[in-house]
Amino acid sequence: MAIDQRHFRDVMGTFATGVTIITTVVSGAPHGITANSFSSVSLDPPLVLFCLGRSSTNFDAFMETDNFAVNILSASQDKLSTHFAMFEGDRFDGTAWNAWETGAPILDGVISAADCVLEARHDAGDHVIIVGRALRAETVLDAAPLLYHRGRYAALASE
Ligand SMILES: Cc1cc2nc3c(=O)[nH]c(=O)nc-3n(C[C@H](O)[C@H](O)[C@H](O)COP(=O)(O)O)c2cc1C
């Protein structure tokens, strides 16, 4: 019996996550998308993954590139998360960032980031699993994380 998509999404949404913005640079142009499908995968070598929807307007950029950065958002960055999920213009206009090794944008105000080179892509239904090998990973801010649960932003109970 096929599971209704909305139902499946609602059930999976009970899994609380952090929030990331995954960025990349293609021919000098930065691209970025909010994603909560991020996971660390392996310590040796240091691998991470995220899942990218095929319908994303950034899909082609992430298929062309061999670099990406994972930006782990702090509790005060809920508006930035919405911006990188919804805004249809240049998402980097007015957003401060710098680059580490690969050139992928590391955004100001994030708790930590991992600068990655592409390791593998795996087809997965209407998404593609993108695996990266971290060249550099740093915690740059001692702040509470932004959380996401049941379609809403949340904060740690202790914060
Ligand atoms: C909290 C949150 C988490 C998201 N996680 C993902 C994700 O893991 N993968 C993905 O492809 N899209 C994810 N999205 C949706 C994208 O951020 C974006 O809205 C969607 O891809 C459409 O915009 P685009 O065409 O610019 O990519 C998420 C959105 C939000 C608000």
The ligand as an SDF file (V2000), in Angstrom:
LIG
                    3D

 31 33  0  0  0  0  0  0  0  0999 V2000
   14.1460   23.8550    7.5530 C   0  0  0  0  0  0  0  0  0  0  0  0
   14.2050   23.4740    6.0950 C   0  0  0  0  0  0  0  0  0  0  0  0
   14.8920   22.3440    5.7140 C   0  0  0  0  0  0  0  0  0  0  0  0
   14.9900   21.9830    4.3600 C   0  0  0  0  0  0  0  0  0  0  0  0
   15.7110   20.8810    4.0190 N   0  0  0  0  0  0  0  0  0  0  0  0
   15.8750   20.5690    2.7150 C   0  0  0  0  0  0  0  0  0  0  0  0
   16.7190   19.4780    2.3360 C   0  0  0  0  0  0  0  0  0  0  0  0
   17.2970   18.8020    3.1710 O   0  0  0  0  0  0  0  0  0  0  0  0
   16.8560   19.2230    1.0060 N   0  0  0  0  0  0  0  0  0  0  0  0
   16.2260   19.9680    0.0480 C   0  0  0  0  0  0  0  0  0  0  0  0
   16.4020   19.6740   -1.1460 O   0  0  0  0  0  0  0  0  0  0  0  0
   15.4230   21.0100    0.3830 N   0  0  0  0  0  0  0  0  0  0  0  0
   15.2480   21.3330    1.6860 C   0  0  0  0  0  0  0  0  0  0  0  0
   14.4820   22.3970    2.0270 N   0  0  0  0  0  0  0  0  0  0  0  0
   13.8310   23.1880    0.9630 C   0  0  0  0  0  0  0  0  0  0  0  0
   14.8230   24.1470    0.3140 C   0  0  0  0  0  0  0  0  0  0  0  0
   15.4660   24.9790    1.2720 O   0  0  0  0  0  0  0  0  0  0  0  0
   14.1420   25.0650   -0.7170 C   0  0  0  0  0  0  0  0  0  0  0  0
   13.0520   25.7010   -0.1250 O   0  0  0  0  0  0  0  0  0  0  0  0
   13.6480   24.3330   -1.9380 C   0  0  0  0  0  0  0  0  0  0  0  0
   14.6840   23.5890   -2.5080 O   0  0  0  0  0  0  0  0  0  0  0  0
   13.1200   25.2980   -3.0000 C   0  0  0  0  0  0  0  0  0  0  0  0
   14.0320   26.3630   -3.2160 O   0  0  0  0  0  0  0  0  0  0  0  0
   15.1480   26.3330   -4.3740 P   0  0  0  0  0  0  0  0  0  0  0  0
   14.4360   26.1130   -5.6760 O   0  0  0  0  0  0  0  0  0  0  0  0
   15.8080   27.6540   -4.3300 O   0  0  0  0  0  0  0  0  0  0  0  0
   16.0800   25.2240   -4.0640 O   0  0  0  0  0  0  0  0  0  0  0  0
   14.3600   22.7680    3.3790 C   0  0  0  0  0  0  0  0  0  0  0  0
   13.6510   23.9190    3.7700 C   0  0  0  0  0  0  0  0  0  0  0  0
   13.5810   24.2770    5.1050 C   0  0  0  0  0  0  0  0  0  0  0  0
   12.8490   25.5240    5.5080 C   0  0  0  0  0  0  0  0  0  0  0  0
  1  2  1  0
  2  3  1  0
  2 30  2  0
  3  4  2  0
  4  5  1  0
  4 28  1  0
  5  6  2  0
  6  7  1  0
  6 13  1  0
  7  8  2  0
  7  9  1  0
  9 10  1  0
 10 11  2  0
 10 12  1  0
 12 13  2  0
 13 14  1  0
 14 15  1  0
 14 28  1  0
 15 16  1  0
 16 17  1  0
 16 18  1  0
 18 19  1  0
 18 20  1  0
 20 21  1  0
 20 22  1  0
 22 23  1  0
 23 24  1  0
 24 25  2  0
 24 26  1  0
 24 27  1  0
 28 29  2  0
 29 30  1  0
 30 31  1  0
M  END
$$$$
